[in-house]
Amino acid sequence: MPPDAALECTQLTQTKTSSRDRQIAFLFDLDGTLVDSVYQHVLSWHEAMAGAGIALSIWRIHRRIGMSGGLFANALLREVDRPMSAELMQRLRDAHAAAFKRHAGSITPLPGARELLACLTEQRVPWAIATSGREETAAGLIAKLGVDPAKHPVVTRDQVRYAKPDPDLFETAAERLGVDILDSVVVGDSVWDLLAAKRAGALGVGLLSGGYGEDELVQAGAYRVYQDPADLLIHLDEVGVRRPA
Amino acid sequence: MPPDAALECTQLTQTKTSSRDRQIAFLFDLDGTLVDSVYQHVLSWHEAMAGAGIALSIWRIHRRIGMSGGLFANALLREVDRPMSAELMQRLRDAHAAAFKRHAGSITPLPGARELLACLTEQRVPWAIATSGREETAAGLIAKLGVDPAKHPVVTRDQVRYAKPDPDLFETAAERLGVDILDSVVVGDSVWDLLAAKRAGALGVGLLSGGYGEDELVQAGAYRVYQDPADLLIHLDEVGVRRPA
């Protein structure tokens, strides 16, 4: 973790005000991007599958975290030689939610996450959160971040037709903010975030804090890759954030 | 997971016998290479550190799994602003071992691991296991693999002065087999395995089954990268395995 001294928001105010009238906005993924919850999700899915007699290597689960449940089921279907019914998928989803609840106590915000969001708010840069997770699971993580959903849009899987890598979640988040998705920066830790960003026409920025390798994120379209929210905070100028006029 | 039909050892016997008198040998890492235990190690270290009031992001722990405990402690020291005494390190190690014991029930061999080892044995290709883990933790995993340490060398951290990425573990394993390390193939899932392989003069082969990205392993010196032991088994010809004369 970089020293906390580096996490001051004031650095941003060193940049001159700009005459541009297009307002940049940030659309954040949640798990692995703002909260340190990916590995708990991974083991919770692993437990859920083992409970249903499905043996899938843990790294393969890791690489699919953050994608829509429907696509996840299709991917499972391909990996394990077994029909994946709607009933089985629901059973797995319930077992995952129960296991994740057991792991939830160990989950904390990622370094710099609160500071980054506070800095953007202070600088009047609009931001929202868009997650492939369901409201049921996301609510507790949002609370850990200290985010008030009444002030900042939080779009969950329940609110859109298709989750990531479809662009719907990020498009809905931009709409809620009243900003153009083309002026938005999507920040995520998985290739599904970056693929969704590309399909939405947003600028994709990757974070290593979900456990993907840098090259995987770059290949998936990340314009820049930072270690975690703390690292992004001290490099906000690199993604074009200026102090609003 | 590839279909099991692909895991037949007989494919190997398609190759012609060779006149070379240098015997290739395989030196395997254990966690993430033969058994699906990396993510449980990661969360066990995370729990151990949280218990000691040390907050370290989980992906940073993941990227250090498999390196020696001493280097791990140094890396921790750099990440967290806190002196790392021998007492604290021992306390963390004990807490990790206790947490890992709780997770152990969910650990299974990786796909193809048993078949790969059985195939090498059948083809009279010598092989050994070399792990940065301690005997205490490794013994249970070795048993899950069905490996008899009386028949195949298992070198643990307790038996050498320096663990990975120092070459001692793999060098000792080659000595036990009576083979030249320069004729050996080191198979591992982490950059520490590949760095140790390079320092030992062995051929390094990476597996994705520990959760590292392919490029990370290639950059660390992997000659080839396969998904898991099952994938390596069907490509043994690519690493130069011929049927012994």
Interface residues (C-beta under 8 A of the other chain):
Chain A: M1 P3 G32 D36 V38 Y39 Q40 V42 L43 H46 E47 A50 A55 L56 S57 I58 W59 H62 E79 V80 D81 S106 T108 L110 P111 L208 S209 G210 G211 Y212 G213 E214 D215 E216 D228
Chain B: M1 P3 G32 D36 V38 Y39 Q40 V42 L43 H46 E47 A50 A55 L56 S57 I58 W59 H62 E79 V80 D81 S106 T108 L110 P111 L208 S209 G210 G211 Y212 G213 E214 D215 E216 D228
